[in-house]
Amino acid sequence: MNKLQSWTVPKIIYTVLMSSLLLGYMIVIATYKDSTTTGQSYNLPIYFWVLRIITAISAIFLGKLWKDKGFLILITYLLLKAVRVAADNPAFLFNQGVSEILLTGFWVFSACYGLAKVLEKDQLKKFLSINTAIWTMGMVIYSCLGIYAAWTGKYIYNIGQGSYWGIKDQRLFLVYYVTTSGSVLSVSAVISCIGIFMAEHRLNKALFGVSMIPMLVAVSLTDSRNAQICIAIGISLSVGITLYRYCIKRNKKEKGWNVLLRIIVVSGVVFILVVIICTKTISVFNHYKKTGLLFTRAYAEVENDTEVLNRGFSGNDIFTGRFLIWKATLQKILSDSRYLIWGSSVINPMKDVTVPNMPWLNSSSHAHCMPLMVMLENGIVGFALLSAFFIMIIHRGLQIVLKKSLKMESLVLTLVISVAAGELVECFTWLRSGQAPTLPFFFLALGIIAAAGGQEEKQK
């Protein structure tokens, strides 16, 4: 079958719609209303939901997802969420918040996760290269608007006039709340880093490299430690995996432990350098603040009347109360056997989770730890299901790293690991967070890993 014949009409429609939905997050950014800064609520346009349902159903049939173990686990987990809500009151299923969570889960578990099952490898590579280039250009503009706002002390409102780029509470908001802004940029920076190693032409490699600079600067000014660590892990792993592939290709007889030691050292140095760059960038901004060039308030430590350090890695509480939140969340889970076994439902899960001096911790908050949030909402049963899914991903990820021909998939694995590491102290892949691109990008990457690893198992 030639390349033209492999592109069927349903597959073309699905691919175009998926590209529109993923890149459509730039439309979301342009029209977003952030409740933390404006008090306004934001709902995705109705056409987003219609297209999500169409692409989800298309992916199930085109990719024959009912044959995929990972998909079956994810859908079972989603059904558990629905059953848990209905157990309290079936009418709750028609609650807007609940229906949005369930529909978002249906879309990311089907359409995003299933993308690699629908498209053949060459088609998938083309899809990713085109969309990565367009997304990167958009994120460069997104970052530069934030840097300009910080430099001039201005507020730049988005098209929807519901949010802005600018300094609030001594941190840089980029339309979304600072931590969400950081997650968007950290994932985008890792994607750009992957683009460097995947691009075939030197010019494209250089463009991806240059595009990372404004993203790193903007991430630093959000002062999101989770985002900074996510970027550092993603970039260092990308370098490490590329070095591993190069060493094996160049000298097949070289001992494995020699290669591994070299990779660990180089990746570790890269990790430290990226963290230093992220944490010191705000210090540079603060230095020039003395000449009146930058924003008037900087979230930094003060030494001899000079702001010198990013507070994320220099304050007394690096985790900003997360240990207290985790303790309170765990206390709620253990307070009732129902919660422990199958959770407290997705409706107001943080109710009764209280921490002194944290009045902002309310029904719209989360546990700042995704595994703990899964336990809170769906108990041991839900946690066991997702654990089984990620054990499968880890197994297939190891197969990919050891297979020399799977360059794209091994680099995509770095995105999965970097986001997963960040989820230990955040909840950006929470189904309620579907208004930001971190969630769909994460499951798209998971689907690529699952599909590639599954093919390796069939070939054995």
C-alpha positions in Angstrom: 0.0 0.0 0.0 1.5 3.4 -1.0 1.4 6.5 1.2 -1.6 8.0 -0.7 -3.7 4.9 -0.3 -3.1 4.7 3.4 -4.7 8.1 3.9 -8.4 7.3 4.0 -11.1 10.0 4.1 -12.1 9.2 7.8 -8.4 9.3 8.8 -7.8 12.6 7.1 -10.9 14.1 8.8 -9.7 12.8 12.2 -6.2 14.1 11.7 -7.3 17.5 10.7 -9.7 17.8 13.6 -7.1 16.6 16.1 -4.6 19.1 14.8 -7.3 21.9 15.1 -8.1 20.9 18.6 -4.5 20.7 19.8 -3.4 23.9 18.1 -6.8 25.4 19.2 -5.4 25.8 22.6 -3.9 29.0 21.3 -7.5 30.2 20.7 -8.2 29.2 24.3 -5.2 31.3 25.5 -6.5 34.2 23.4 -10.0 34.0 24.9 -9.3 32.6 28.3 -10.8 34.1 31.5 -8.8 33.4 34.6 -10.9 33.3 37.7 -7.9 33.9 40.1 -7.1 37.3 38.5 -10.4 38.5 37.1 -13.1 36.6 39.0 -14.6 35.5 35.7 -15.3 31.8 34.9 -14.3 30.3 31.6 -16.0 27.5 29.6 -14.6 25.9 26.4 -16.7 26.9 23.3 -19.4 24.3 22.5 -17.7 23.5 19.2 -14.7 22.3 21.2 -16.8 19.7 22.9 -18.5 18.6 19.7 -15.2 18.1 18.0 -13.8 16.3 21.0 -16.6 13.8 20.9 -16.2 13.3 17.2 -12.5 12.7 17.4 -12.8 10.4 20.4 -15.3 8.1 18.7 -13.3 8.3 15.4 -10.1 7.2 17.3 -11.9 4.2 18.9 -13.0 2.8 15.5 -10.1 3.9 13.3 -7.5 2.7 15.9 -9.5 -0.3 17.1 -8.8 0.8 20.6 -10.9 -1.9 22.1 -7.9 -4.2 21.5 -5.5 -1.9 23.4 -4.9 -2.8 27.1 -4.0 0.7 28.1 -7.2 2.1 26.6 -9.4 -0.5 28.3 -7.7 0.4 31.7 -8.2 4.1 31.2 -11.9 3.7 30.1 -12.5 1.5 33.1 -11.0 4.2 35.3 -13.3 6.8 33.7 -16.3 4.5 34.3 -15.3 4.2 37.9 -15.4 7.9 38.2 -18.9 8.0 36.8 -20.2 5.2 39.0 -18.7 6.8 42.1 -20.6 10.0 41.3 -23.9 8.2 40.5 -23.6 6.2 43.8 -24.2 9.4 45.8 -26.9 10.7 43.4 -27.4 9.8 39.7 -28.5 13.4 39.0 -24.9 14.5 39.8 -23.8 13.0 36.5 -25.6 16.0 34.8 -23.7 18.5 36.9 -21.8 20.7 34.5 -18.5 20.2 36.3 -18.9 16.4 36.4 -19.9 16.2 32.7 -17.0 18.3 31.7 -14.6 16.1 33.6 -16.0 12.9 32.2 -16.1 14.2 28.6 -12.5 15.5 28.9 -11.4 12.1 30.1 -13.2 10.4 27.2 -11.4 12.7 24.8 -7.9 12.4 26.2 -8.2 8.6 26.8 -9.6 8.0 23.3 -8.6 10.7 20.8 -5.2 11.8 22.3 -4.1 8.4 23.6 -5.3 6.7 20.4 -3.6 9.0 17.9 -0.6 6.8 17.5 -2.9 3.8 16.9 -4.8 5.6 14.1 -1.8 7.0 12.2 1.0 4.9 10.7 4.5 5.8 11.9 5.4 8.0 8.9 2.0 9.8 9.2 2.5 10.3 12.9 6.0 11.7 12.4 4.7 14.2 9.8 1.8 15.1 12.1 4.0 15.8 15.0 6.7 17.7 13.0 4.1 20.1 11.5 2.1 20.7 14.7 5.3 21.0 16.8 6.6 23.7 14.5 3.4 25.7 14.6 2.9 25.3 18.4 6.5 26.4 19.0 6.0 29.6 17.0 2.9 30.3 19.0 4.7 29.7 22.3 7.5 32.0 21.3 5.0 34.8 20.8 3.3 33.8 24.1 6.6 34.0 26.0 7.7 37.2 24.4 4.5 38.9 25.3 5.1 37.9 28.9 8.7 39.1 29.0 7.7 42.4 27.4 4.9 42.8 30.0 7.5 42.1 32.8 10.1 44.4 31.3 7.7 47.4 30.9 5.5 46.8 33.9 2.4 46.7 31.7 -0.6 44.5 31.5 -1.3 43.1 28.1 -4.9 41.7 27.9 -5.8 38.8 25.7 -8.5 39.1 23.0 -11.2 37.9 25.4 -10.2 40.6 27.9 -10.6 38.0 30.6 -6.9 37.6 31.4 -3.5 39.1 30.8 0.2 38.9 30.6 1.7 40.8 33.5 3.0 40.9 37.0 0.6 40.0 39.8 1.5 39.1 43.4 5.2 39.5 42.3 5.0 36.7 39.8 4.5 36.7 36.0 1.0 35.7 34.9 0.8 34.4 31.3 -3.0 34.5 30.8 -3.3 31.4 33.0 -2.5 31.4 36.7 1.3 31.3 37.3 1.7 27.6 37.9 -0.5 26.7 35.0 1.4 29.2 32.8 4.6 27.4 33.9 3.3 24.0 33.0 2.3 25.2 29.5 5.7 26.6 28.9 7.7 23.8 30.5 5.9 21.2 28.3 6.4 23.5 25.3 10.1 23.9 26.0 10.6 20.1 26.3 8.7 19.7 23.0 11.1 22.2 21.4 14.1 20.4 22.8 12.8 17.1 21.3 12.4 19.1 18.0 16.1 19.9 18.1 17.1 16.2 18.1 14.3 15.2 15.7 14.7 17.9 13.0 16.6 16.7 10.0 18.0 20.1 8.8 20.5 22.2 10.8 18.4 25.3 10.3 15.4 23.7 11.9 17.5 22.5 14.8 18.8 26.0 15.3 15.3 27.5 15.2 14.0 25.0 17.8 17.0 25.8 20.0 16.6 29.6 19.8 12.8 29.2 20.5 13.6 27.7 23.9 15.3 30.9 25.1 12.2 33.1 25.6 10.4 30.1 27.1 13.1 29.6 29.7 13.1 33.3 30.6 9.3 33.4 30.9 9.2 30.2 33.0 11.7 31.7 35.3 9.6 34.8 35.8 6.5 32.7 36.7 8.6 31.4 39.6 7.0 27.9 39.2 9.4 25.4 40.6 7.5 22.5 39.2 7.8 24.0 35.7 11.6 24.6 36.2 12.2 21.1 37.3 10.0 19.7 34.5 12.1 21.6 31.9 15.4 20.5 33.6 14.3 16.8 33.6 13.0 17.0 30.0 16.1 18.6 28.5 18.6 16.5 30.5 16.8 13.3 29.5 16.7 14.3 25.9 20.4 14.9 25.9 21.0 11.7 27.8 18.9 9.5 25.5 20.5 11.1 22.4 24.0 10.5 23.8 23.1 6.9 24.6 21.9 6.3 21.1 25.1 7.9 19.7 27.4 5.9 21.9 25.8 2.6 21.0 25.8 3.4 17.3 29.4 4.5 17.3 30.9 1.7 19.4 28.7 -1.4 19.7 31.3 -3.2 21.7 31.6 -0.6 24.4 30.6 -1.9 27.9 27.2 -0.8 29.0 28.3 0.6 32.4 30.8 2.9 30.7 28.0 4.3 28.5 25.7 4.6 31.4 28.2 6.4 33.6 28.9 8.9 30.8 25.2 9.5 30.3 24.5 10.0 34.0 27.4 12.6 34.3 26.4 14.5 31.2 22.7 14.5 32.0 23.3 15.5 35.5 25.4 18.5 34.4 22.7 19.5 31.9 20.1 19.3 34.6 22.0 21.5 37.0 22.8 24.0 34.3 19.1 24.3 33.3 18.0 24.7 36.9 20.7 27.4 37.5 19.6 29.2 34.3 15.9 29.2 35.3 16.6 30.3 38.9 19.2 32.9 38.1 17.2 34.6 35.3 14.9 36.4 37.7 18.0 37.5 39.6 19.3 39.2 36.5 16.0 40.9 36.0 16.1 42.1 39.6 19.6 43.4 39.1 18.5 45.6 36.3 15.5 46.7 38.3 17.8 49.0 40.2 18.1 51.1 37.0 14.3 51.2 36.7 14.2 49.0 33.7 12.2 46.1 35.0 9.1 45.4 37.1 8.8 47.2 40.4 8.1 44.1 42.5 10.1 40.9 42.3 9.5 37.7 44.2 13.1 37.3 45.5 15.2 37.1 48.5 16.7 40.4 49.7 20.3 40.8 50.7 21.8 44.2 51.6 18.8 45.9 50.0 19.3 44.0 46.7 17.0 41.3 45.4 19.3 38.4 44.5 17.6 35.0 44.6 14.5 33.3 43.2 12.4 32.4 46.2 11.6 28.9 44.8 15.0 27.5 45.8 16.0 29.8 48.6 13.1 30.2 51.0 12.6 28.4 54.2 9.7 26.3 52.7 10.6 25.2 49.2 7.4 23.1 49.0 5.2 26.1 50.1 3.1 24.1 52.5 2.6 21.0 50.3 3.5 18.6 53.1 0.7 20.1 55.1 -1.7 19.7 52.2 -0.7 16.1 51.6 -1.1 15.3 55.3 -4.6 16.8 55.4 -5.6 15.0 52.2 -4.3 11.7 53.5 -6.2 12.3 56.8 -9.4 12.7 54.8 -8.8 9.5 52.8 -8.2 7.5 56.0 -11.1 9.0 57.8 -13.7 6.8 56.1 -13.4 3.3 54.6 -15.5 4.4 51.6 -12.9 7.1 50.8 -10.1 4.6 51.2 -11.6 2.0 48.9 -13.2 4.0 46.1 -12.7 7.7 47.0 -14.8 10.7 47.8 -16.0 11.4 44.2 -15.0 14.1 41.8 -17.6 16.4 43.3 -15.9 18.7 45.8 -13.1 16.2 46.7 -11.2 18.8 48.8 -14.1 19.4 51.1 -13.0 19.1 54.7 -9.3 19.2 53.6 -8.2 22.2 55.7 -4.8 23.5 56.4 -4.1 26.4 58.8 -3.2 29.7 57.1 -4.3 28.4 53.7 -7.8 29.9 53.1 -7.4 29.5 49.4 -7.6 25.7 49.8 -11.2 25.2 48.8 -13.5 23.0 46.6 -11.8 24.2 43.4 -8.3 23.3 44.7 -6.4 20.0 44.5 -4.0 18.0 46.5 -0.8 19.3 44.7 0.1 15.6 44.2 -1.5 13.7 41.3 -1.2 10.2 42.9 -2.7 11.5 46.1 -5.5 13.2 44.1 -6.3 9.9 42.4 -6.6 8.3 45.8 -8.8 11.1 47.1 -11.2 10.9 44.2 -11.3 7.2 43.5 -9.6 5.4 46.4 -7.4 2.3 46.2 -9.5 0.9 43.3 -8.8 3.9 41.1 -5.2 4.1 42.2 -4.7 0.4 41.3 -6.1 0.9 37.8 -3.8 3.8 37.0 -0.9 2.1 38.6 -1.5 -0.9 36.2 -1.6 1.5 33.3 1.7 3.2 34.2 3.4 -0.1 34.9 2.5 -1.0 31.3 3.9 2.3 30.1 7.2 1.8 32.1 7.6 -1.7 30.6 7.0 -0.4 27.0 9.2 2.6 27.7 12.1 0.3 28.6 11.6 -1.6 25.3 11.7 1.6 23.4 14.9 2.9 24.9 16.7 -0.4 24.2 15.5 -0.5 20.6 17.9 1.5 18.4 15.4 2.2 15.6 12.9 4.0 17.8 14.5 7.5 18.0 11.2 9.5 17.9 9.5 7.3 20.5 12.5 7.4 22.9 12.6 11.2 22.8 8.8 11.4 23.4 9.4 9.3 26.5 11.3 12.3 28.0 8.1 14.4 27.8 6.2 11.7 29.7 8.9 11.4 32.4 9.3 15.1 32.9 5.5 15.7 33.2 5.1 12.7 35.4 7.8 13.9 37.7 6.1 17.3 38.0 2.8 15.6 38.9 4.3 14.5 42.2 4.0 18.1 43.4 1.1 19.3 41.1 -2.0 18.2 39.3 -1.7 19.4 35.8 -3.0 16.1 34.3 -6.1 16.3 36.5 -9.1 15.8 34.3 -10.5 19.1 35.6 -7.5 20.9 34.1 -8.6 20.3 30.5 -8.5 24.0 29.6 -4.7 23.9 29.4 -2.7 21.8 26.9 -0.6 19.9 29.4 -3.3 17.1 29.8 -3.8 16.3 26.1 -0.1 16.6 25.2 0.7 14.2 28.1 -1.8 11.5 26.9 -0.8 11.9 23.3 2.8 11.1 24.3 1.6 8.2 26.5 -0.2 6.8 23.4 2.9 7.0 21.3 4.9 5.1 24.0 2.1 2.5 24.4 1.7 1.9 20.6 5.5 1.6 19.9 6.0 -0.7 22.8 3.1 -2.8 21.8 4.5 -3.3 18.3 7.8 -4.4 19.9 6.0 -7.1 21.8 4.2 -8.4 18.7 7.5 -8.7 16.8 9.1 -10.9 19.5 
